Amino acid sequence: EIEAKSGVLHVGCELSECDAIPATTSGGPAVILWNHRWEHDKAPQTFFEVLFELADAGADFRLVVVGEHFRQHPPIFDVARERLSGRIVQFGHLPDRRGYLDMLKKSDIVVSTARHEFFGIAVVEAIACGCYPLLPNRLSYPEIIPPELHGRHLYSGRRELKDRLGRLIADPESARAVNLRPQMARFSWESIAPQFDAALERASRR
């Protein structure tokens, strides 16, 4: 009976700001983005180890690492800052939202390796800013990505992540040609707020 009376509403995201910032197309090497919290549940060890292996194999890419972090963070971030120093565009939290969105606009591919994710606001923001998503086929990500695009954007396991990211790095224009911004519109506050209003109205009538 409770299930019949229940529903789930997504978190609203501020996506209109993404549209206000012009896209940046460098035409150079692929820019890979990490914009998640610097914590173990986001599995940064996997993310950076894959990048180390691709770099050692000769892959040419650039790196943007933003996202919230505190004084204590997984040591792999310090290792990555040193090992990938020649490829770094930005490495560190940006407290100014405009600067953060600028970095998302400069990026080509957003990768998640998370083991824990309630929704994925950071990923939705990155996709809305033009990034090609490469996400685990688990947690909330199959809900964020439309079902017909799962085969393109969701991966299973570290080996598949490395293979698919390597192919995108080798052909960055294939990533830049993909635009999923329209598919993210359903998570914008313009879409979500009326759903909350309607739900509250129904609840008040009961």
Disulfide bonds with the S-S distance in Angstrom:
none
